[in-house]
Structures are given as C-alpha cells and as structure tokens.
Amino acid sequence: MGARLPACIGRLACGLCVWLIAALPAAVTFSHHSFAPHFDADDTLSITGVITEFEARNPHVYLHLQGTENGGAPQAYVCESGGISSLERNGLTRDMFPVGAQVRVDGVRGRRDPNYCFFRTVHLADGTTLNTGGNDRDQGAATAISRRDSIEGTWFIIPGGRTSSGPWEMINYLTPEGEAAVAAYDPFRDDPTLRCSPVGIRRVWSSPSTPVNIRREGDTVIFHHEWMDTVRTVHLDAEPPADIAPSTLGYSIGRFEGDVLVVETADFAPGVLRQYVEEEGQPTRGLLHSDELRVVERISFDPQTQTLNVLIQRTDRKFFTREFLPIAIDYAPSDLAIASYGCVPEA
C-alpha cells in the first residue's frame, strides 16, 4: 500500500522496544464497557463457591456462582469480566468453568448490586491461579513479528489509559439541541454496546482487547476490527453517492496525502460519542452527536518505531458550540488472527 509515516509523527520514543510492545496485548485486558460507572474499585471481594453457569460470550463473560464471602451464608453471585475472545487469548478457556466446579474469584463489587462483581483473578480447584490480564507470559521475550513497511497488516492498540467514562469538557459546550439529546440518553439503558453496536469510529479504534486488520483491495481500503465484527470500507479518490442511507459508522471516502491515508466520513445517523460522562456532583450522562457529525482520520505509519498512528478529528456544529480536540491512538504490529467476535446483546 505504501503508506508510511514520517518519523516525526510517531508518538513513541524511538528507543522504545517495539517487540516488547508487540507482546503486551496478550497480557493486558480491559472491560469493554466503561468500568467506573458500574464497579467500585475500592470495594474488593473474594467469593468461594460452585459454578452454576458460565456464559462464554462477547463483549463480556458472566460467571454465575453459589458462593460465600468470608465464610458467610451462601448466596447467588454473578461476576463479569472481559469478552471471551480476550480471555481465551490470555489463557482462560471456557472449559475451565464447568458447572459444578469449585472456584474462587477475586474482584470488585458492583455499585448497584452487592452480589454483582467484576472478576480479575480465578483460583481453580487444582490450585491453578489465573489472571484475566494474562498468565505465565514472559513479557520481556521478543515476539518474532516481521517488520512492517506500511499501514497494511494486523495491529493491536498500545495501552494508553483510555476510558469511555470520566469527565469530558465537551459536555460544557452543548447547543440547546445537544442538551436535549443528552437529557434523553440513559447510559445504563442506552449504551450502544448493549445492543452489539460498534458505537462510533472513535470507539471502534480505541477497543482495547481486540486486533484490527488493514488491507487494500483495489480502489478501497478495508478496516476489519475484530471488536463487534466491524468492517469499514474506505472508498479511495471517490465522491460519495447522493443517496446514502445514514448509519452508525457513516460513509467514508479517502485519499493518500504522501504516505498518510486521510479518511473523511459523513452521513452518520444520530448516535453516541461517549457512552458515560462522569462529573463530580452530576448524574452519569452520555455525550451524543447529531447527523451533522463529520470525522477526519489521518492514518500513518512510523517505520522507525514500527507504530501505526490514528489521529481522529471531529466536528458537529448542530450539537456543539466549539471544535473537538483531536484524539491520537497508537498501535503495534500483531500476529493475531482476526476471529469472529459474535457479540451477544445484553438482556
């Protein structure tokens, strides 16, 4: 494809060992919906009991237990963790959780149900201890991934502390129409991931536990994100048709500016920019966008650090009174195969 990024654009220091970074994805996992609105990180728990059901699914697995805390009375618990795709890559396979098996899980408690949790560590009856973020992996070992020379190939996000919750200043720059949309959104009921929706372009690119493949096919570039089985087509050097049906991810046209792929997307259906916005003294809200959202992505490659950079810029003059700040996301080369995600909608 020939899309190469000038060295000055790369976001990692040149001395960073890219092979170590390439090894990180299998050792890092995150929740696919925002963590903080649902769980209290300071309220840790340990449950010992018997598995009554294990739902091996994406975007979250659900472990049902009849168990106890600190020797108390047996109770029914439900504990979730990351999706089965990332857990199995990290060594936690579905056959480790048969109904009737004894298990202990360590995690944190749900904010709205004391018998609900997010588990991070599993202790099996045979003495094996497994962590949802990866197990028994030598993170210092080099991964033999061939060096890249373009944006084509499979990539895995470099951890960067991103979250789909927390404060976001753009909620203070809403137009009256934008305020009305926010007021009508219930983040605990209307989060698009509950319906297996990819949410939006920024959310697809920032999915933390699944790879993306980029390839060129004739006059198009295809982005295949494992998360939500998202496939986006960028039409190169073309004008958008006049009769495009609005959609969650819009319609994308692209061009190469030197070695940088520039993608412009419009024709969005009204949707969600950020699933959860949390500000002190305010109820949890979401941030919405209108059908006037416009997104520009600049996708480039740094051959020196072997990193892919995605720079995302957005505008929505119907819902916001100011411009958005750009978002930069970096990726490392990956040898993972893109698997079927097979998201199951939440009940």
C-alpha positions in Angstrom: 0.0 0.0 0.0 3.0 2.3 0.5 1.5 4.4 3.3 4.5 5.3 5.5 4.6 7.9 8.3 7.4 10.4 8.6 9.4 9.7 11.7 8.3 13.0 13.4 4.7 11.9 13.6 5.3 8.7 15.7 4.1 9.0 19.3 6.6 6.6 20.9 10.2 7.4 21.7 12.5 6.0 19.2 14.3 4.0 21.8 11.2 2.0 22.8 11.5 -1.7 22.0 8.7 -2.4 19.6 8.9 -6.1 20.1 8.1 -5.7 23.8 5.1 -3.5 22.9 4.0 -6.2 20.5 4.0 -8.7 23.3 1.7 -6.6 25.5 -1.7 -7.2 24.0 -1.9 -10.8 25.2 -1.0 -9.7 28.7 -3.5 -6.8 29.0 -7.2 -6.8 29.1 -9.9 -4.3 29.9 -13.7 -4.2 30.3 -15.4 -3.3 27.1 -18.0 -1.1 28.7 -16.8 1.6 31.0 -15.7 0.3 34.4 -16.1 3.1 36.9 -19.9 3.7 36.5 -20.6 0.0 37.2 -18.0 -1.1 39.7 -16.3 0.3 42.8 -12.6 -0.3 42.5 -12.2 0.3 46.3 -14.7 -2.4 47.2 -12.8 -5.6 46.7 -14.2 -9.0 47.3 -13.3 -12.7 47.2 -16.0 -15.3 46.5 -15.6 -19.0 47.1 -18.3 -21.3 45.7 -19.6 -23.6 43.0 -20.1 -22.6 39.3 -23.8 -22.7 38.4 -23.4 -21.2 34.9 -20.7 -19.7 32.7 -21.7 -17.5 29.8 -18.8 -17.5 27.4 -19.7 -14.6 25.2 -18.6 -11.1 24.0 -18.4 -8.3 24.9 -18.4 -9.8 28.5 -18.4 -13.2 30.0 -20.7 -13.9 33.0 -19.7 -16.3 35.8 -22.7 -17.4 37.9 -21.8 -18.8 41.4 -23.4 -20.1 44.5 -20.8 -18.9 47.0 -19.8 -17.2 50.1 -17.7 -14.2 51.2 -15.6 -14.5 54.3 -17.4 -17.7 55.5 -20.8 -16.0 55.4 -24.1 -17.5 54.2 -24.2 -19.0 50.6 -25.6 -16.6 48.1 -26.1 -16.3 44.4 -23.5 -14.1 42.6 -22.9 -13.0 39.1 -19.5 -11.8 38.1 -18.5 -10.5 34.7 -15.1 -10.0 33.1 -13.8 -9.1 29.6 -15.0 -10.8 26.5 -14.3 -14.5 25.8 -12.1 -13.6 22.9 -9.6 -11.7 25.0 -9.9 -14.1 28.0 -9.1 -17.2 25.9 -6.1 -15.4 24.3 -4.9 -14.9 27.9 -5.3 -18.5 28.9 -8.8 -18.6 30.5 -10.6 -21.0 28.3 -14.3 -21.8 28.6 -13.7 -25.5 29.5 -12.1 -24.3 32.8 -15.5 -23.2 34.1 -17.8 -26.3 34.1 -21.0 -26.3 36.0 -20.4 -27.8 39.5 -16.7 -26.9 39.7 -15.3 -25.3 42.8 -13.7 -21.9 42.2 -12.6 -18.8 44.0 -12.8 -15.4 42.2 -11.2 -12.1 43.3 -12.6 -8.8 42.0 -14.5 -5.7 42.8 -18.2 -5.2 43.7 -20.9 -3.7 41.5 -22.2 -0.3 42.5 -25.9 -1.2 42.3 -25.9 -4.8 43.4 -23.8 -6.2 46.2 -23.9 -9.7 44.7 -22.6 -8.5 41.3 -18.9 -8.2 40.6 -16.1 -7.8 38.1 -13.5 -10.6 38.5 -9.8 -10.3 37.8 -8.4 -13.4 39.3 -9.6 -17.0 39.3 -8.4 -19.8 41.6 -9.3 -23.2 40.3 -9.7 -26.3 42.4 -6.4 -27.8 41.3 -4.5 -24.9 42.7 -4.1 -23.0 39.4 -4.4 -19.3 39.6 -5.3 -17.3 36.5 -5.5 -13.6 35.9 -7.8 -12.2 33.2 -4.9 -10.0 32.1 -2.7 -12.9 31.1 -0.8 -15.7 32.7 2.8 -17.0 32.9 4.0 -14.9 30.0 7.5 -13.6 29.7 6.8 -10.0 28.8 10.4 -9.4 28.1 10.6 -12.1 25.4 10.8 -10.8 21.8 7.9 -11.7 19.6 9.0 -12.6 16.1 6.8 -10.4 14.1 8.1 -9.3 10.7 8.9 -5.6 10.3 6.3 -3.6 8.6 6.7 -1.1 5.8 3.2 0.3 5.5 -0.1 0.6 7.3 -1.2 -2.8 5.9 -1.4 -5.7 8.3 -2.8 -6.6 11.7 -2.4 -4.2 14.6 -3.1 -4.1 18.3 -3.7 -1.0 20.4 -0.9 0.2 22.6 -2.3 0.7 26.2 -2.8 4.3 26.9 -5.2 4.7 29.8 -8.2 5.4 27.6 -11.7 5.1 29.0 -15.2 5.6 27.9 -16.1 7.2 31.2 -15.0 10.1 33.3 -15.3 13.9 32.8 -15.2 15.3 29.3 -15.1 19.0 28.7 -17.3 18.9 25.6 -20.4 18.4 27.7 -20.0 22.0 28.7 -20.2 23.2 25.1 -23.6 21.8 24.0 -26.1 23.7 21.9 -29.8 23.5 23.1 -30.3 20.6 20.6 -27.3 18.8 22.1 -28.5 19.4 25.6 -31.9 17.9 24.7 -30.2 14.8 23.2 -28.0 14.3 26.3 -31.1 14.6 28.6 -32.9 11.9 26.7 -30.0 9.4 27.0 -29.8 6.9 29.8 -26.3 5.5 29.8 -27.2 2.4 31.8 -30.0 1.5 29.4 -29.0 3.1 26.1 -25.2 2.3 25.8 -25.0 1.0 22.2 -22.7 -1.8 23.2 -25.6 -3.4 25.0 -27.1 -3.9 21.5 -23.8 -5.0 20.0 -23.4 -1.7 18.1 -19.9 -0.5 17.3 -20.9 2.9 18.8 -18.8 5.0 16.6 -15.5 5.5 14.8 -13.5 6.6 17.9 -14.9 3.8 19.9 -14.0 1.2 17.3 -10.4 2.4 17.1 -10.0 2.5 20.8 -11.2 -1.0 21.6 -8.5 -2.3 24.0 -8.7 -6.1 23.7 -9.0 -7.0 20.0 -6.9 -6.5 16.9 -7.6 -4.6 13.7 -6.5 -5.6 10.2 -5.9 -3.0 7.4 -5.7 -4.1 3.8 -6.1 -2.5 0.4 -8.5 -4.0 -2.2 -8.3 -2.2 -5.5 -9.8 1.3 -5.0 -10.8 0.7 -1.4 -9.1 0.3 2.0 -10.7 -2.2 4.4 -10.6 -1.8 8.2 -11.6 -5.1 9.8 -11.9 -4.6 13.5 -12.5 -7.8 15.5 -14.5 -5.8 18.1 -18.1 -6.1 17.2 -17.1 -7.7 13.8 -16.8 -4.2 12.4 -15.8 -3.9 8.7 -15.4 -0.4 7.3 -14.8 0.3 3.6 -12.9 3.5 2.6 -13.6 4.5 -1.0 -10.4 6.0 -2.4 -10.4 9.1 -4.6 -14.2 9.0 -5.0 -17.2 11.2 -4.4 -19.9 9.9 -2.1 -23.2 8.9 -3.8 -26.1 11.2 -3.5 -28.5 8.7 -1.9 -26.5 7.3 1.1 -28.6 5.9 4.0 -27.3 7.4 7.3 -25.6 4.8 9.6 -23.7 4.4 12.8 -20.3 4.5 11.1 -21.3 6.7 8.2 -19.9 6.6 4.7 -16.1 7.0 4.2 -14.0 8.4 1.3 -10.3 8.5 1.4 -7.1 9.7 -0.3 -3.4 9.4 0.2 -1.5 12.6 1.1 2.0 11.4 0.6 2.2 8.4 2.9 -0.7 9.3 5.1 -4.2 7.9 4.5 -6.8 10.6 5.1 -10.3 9.4 5.6 -13.3 11.7 5.6 -16.6 10.3 6.9 -20.1 11.8 6.9 -23.7 10.6 6.6 -24.0 9.5 10.2 -27.2 8.6 11.9 -27.6 10.4 15.2 -25.6 8.5 17.8 -23.3 8.3 20.8 -19.8 9.9 21.1 -19.1 8.9 24.6 -21.1 6.3 26.5 -20.5 7.6 30.0 -19.6 11.1 31.2 -19.0 11.4 34.9 -18.5 14.8 36.7 -18.5 15.4 40.4 -21.9 16.3 41.7 -23.6 15.3 38.4 -25.5 12.2 37.5 -23.8 9.9 35.0 -24.7 11.1 31.5 -23.6 10.3 27.9 -22.5 12.6 25.1 -24.4 12.4 21.8 -23.8 13.5 18.3 -26.2 14.7 15.5 -26.5 13.7 11.9 -24.1 16.6 11.1 -21.1 14.8 12.7 -18.1 14.9 10.4 -14.9 12.8 11.2 -11.5 13.0 9.6 -8.9 10.3 10.3 -5.3 10.5 9.4 -3.7 7.0 9.5 0.0 6.8 9.2 3.0 4.6 9.9 6.3 5.2 11.5 8.9 2.7 10.1 11.4 3.6 12.8 9.3 2.7 15.8 7.1 0.3 13.8 3.9 2.0 15.1 0.7 2.9 13.5 -0.9 6.2 14.4 -4.6 7.1 14.0 -5.4 10.8 14.5 -9.1 11.5 14.8 -10.7 14.9 14.4 -14.4 15.5 14.7 -16.9 18.4 14.2 -20.6 18.6 14.9 -21.9 22.2 14.7 -25.5 21.1 15.4 -24.8 19.8 18.9 -21.6 21.7 19.9 -20.5 25.3 20.1 -16.8 24.6 19.7 -14.4 22.3 17.9 -13.3 18.9 19.4 -9.7 18.4 20.3 -8.0 15.7 18.2 -7.5 12.1 19.6 -4.4 10.1 18.8 -4.2 6.4 19.2 -1.1 4.2 18.6 -0.9 0.6 17.6 1.9 -2.0 17.5 2.2 -4.8 14.9 0.4 -8.0 15.9 0.4 -11.6 14.7 -3.1 -12.3 16.0 -5.7 -13.6 13.6 -9.0 -11.7 13.4 -11.5 -14.0 15.0 -15.3 -13.9 14.9 -16.5 -11.7 17.7 -20.1 -12.9 17.8 -21.4 -10.3 20.2 -24.5 -11.4 22.2 -26.8 -8.5 23.0 -27.4 -7.9 26.7 -30.8 -8.9 28.1 
